[in-house]
Amino acid sequence: MLHEDTIPVSEDLQKLFAIPACAEISLPQVGELKLNLPNGATLKAIPDLSKGIPTDCSLATNLLLQLAPFLASIECLLKVLALLKPLIDVVNSLGPPPDPIKLPQAIADFGKAAADLLPCFGMIIPGPTIFLFIKDLLNIIIKIIKCMIGQLKTILGIMQDIGLRIEAAEQAGNTQLAEVLKCAQENATSAAQHAQASLGPVTNIMPLIASFLELAGVSFELPELGDPSDAEALAATIQTLEDTITTLESIIETLP
């Protein structure tokens, strides 16, 4: 037997059963992320599909992982370029004579070879390539810090909620629930530690980019991170990171 009576359903329940719009469940589109290098070349972020759908966070981290060995490999090259430039100036100042037969051609050949090397001096002289490199790099660092802030804010909310629940459980004498909540609190602390560790790639490249920052007249330091097990310290860390982003954005605006 069929019943024709309508069973009333609350508005909140109707919303739960409603089919979401495509825009609400669509996966975010991640644009191309690249880094212009001081030598004129370009590094492009490589999506790692083994880690799921690419995001700005994963692409920015991938670029930094590519950048570190590049910077390490050109450290000696920068020293060679710094040595060759004054040597070129000295040789060019000699000019022909003294040897009217060999010296003019030797200087001409050296001058031609030196001219081919001139574009490389953009890596040791403040100029467009250096400034473009620093801007791209600072933007990538900002992306990584923003990703970390997002994770830390989520974890902080969990930690604060757990803290209140532990207090309520202890006041009610529910020791079993309190122990379970303390375990969850430890997991949240571990998650915060892992989130803070995501700044590791940035910390690792800071010594490698020091000379480029100096050439561009840029000076900044990464902030000290607070105790991940303490909610108040974690909140202070988030504020410090947000201040760091403001500082980096200001630096980018001042660069030509």
Secondary structure, DSSP 8 states (H G I E B T S, - for coil): ----------HHHHHHHS---HHHH--------EEE-TTS-EEE----GGGSS--HHHHHHHHHHHHHHHHHHTHHHHHHHHHHHHHHHHHHHH-S-SSTTTHHHHHHHHHHHHHHHGGGGGGTS-SHHHHHHHHHHHHHHHHHHHHHHHHHHHHHHHHHHHHHHHHHHHHTT-HHHHHHHHHHHHHHHHHHHHHHHTTHHHHHHHHHHHHHHHHTT----------TT-HHHHHHHHHHHHHHHHHHHHHHHH--
